[in-house]
Each structure stands twice: as structure tokens, then as C-alpha cells.
Amino acid sequence: MKILVIYYSRSGNTQKIGEKIASELGCDIEKIEDTQDRSGIIGFLRSAYQAIRGKDTTLKPYNKNPQDYDLVIIGTPIWASRPSIPISTYLKENKGKFKDVAFFCTYRGTGLKDTIEAMKEITGKEPTATLDVTDSEIKKGAYDHKIESFIKNVKKGG
């Protein structure tokens, strides 16, 4: 089974989880990059506002075509109970190209259920597996067991 992990990460948390998943699965990985500067408090506030409003963004070109993969594992931070703007834009741009999907989210507060539902709605796909990792779990390095379980579910689904 050919697998791609794609993710967007503003703070580095989602990147850390995405890299760990790709390493464990030995699969391709690609970081989705936004053309907007989302750094600092202004970037954080702008990102939350745009997520609430359902705005799209312009992404930097990405190299991997999700249509070339049996499974695309999509990672996003949760912004205002929604997927990040770069990931929702990516999903919209590639709708219809996903054979199977799995989702992972990183977050500080709440909004996991709404984020997963939004990603299902945009892709039109039920995920083979989902994973959520909180900021405190990342800071403590206490998430390996969650990734192991996620990977088992991914393999079962494929």
C-alpha cells in the first residue's frame, strides 16, 4: 500500500507528529506551506479569524499528487474548532483525488469532533483512522502509544 502523510504546522507540533507517523510507516511525507505569514500573535489571531470565517488561502506549490497514493494521512492543527486554513484549502483543491484518508490533529483546547467532521465533509470520505494529540502530550513526549494505535488502525483499514 502506497501512503502519503501531508500536514500543515504553524508551531511545529503537527510536523513532529507527521514526521513520526511517516517514519513508523516508512512512507512519503509532504509539508503544506501557506503563502501568508502566520507567525506570532498577529498570525495566530488572523488564522483563528479566517478559520471562523471559512476563508481559503493560497498555498505554495506542493509536489505530491494524492491521486498517486492508496492512502493519504492528513494532519492539521485545530483552529477555532476547524482544520487549519492551509489544510482545508488543500483538501478542497484535491477533492476527488483521495482513495482513502486518515486524519490526525494537534490542539490545545477543544474542537476535535468538529474538525474531524469538517475534514470528512470536505473530502467526502470516512477516515480509516483518526488520531488526536494535545499540546501537553507533545510537551511531555507522551504520545507514542497513541501513534502506535493509530498506525495499527491505518494498517487494518488498508
Buried (B, 14 or more C-beta within 10 A) or exposed (E): EEBBBBBBBBBEBBBBBBBBBBEBBEBBBBBBEBEBEBEEEEBBEBBBEBBEEEEEBEBEEBEBEBEEBEBBBBBBBBBBBBBBBBBBBBBEEBEEBBBBBBBBBBBEEEBBEBBBEBBBEBBEBEBBBBBBBBBEBBEEEEBEEBBEEBBEBBBEBB
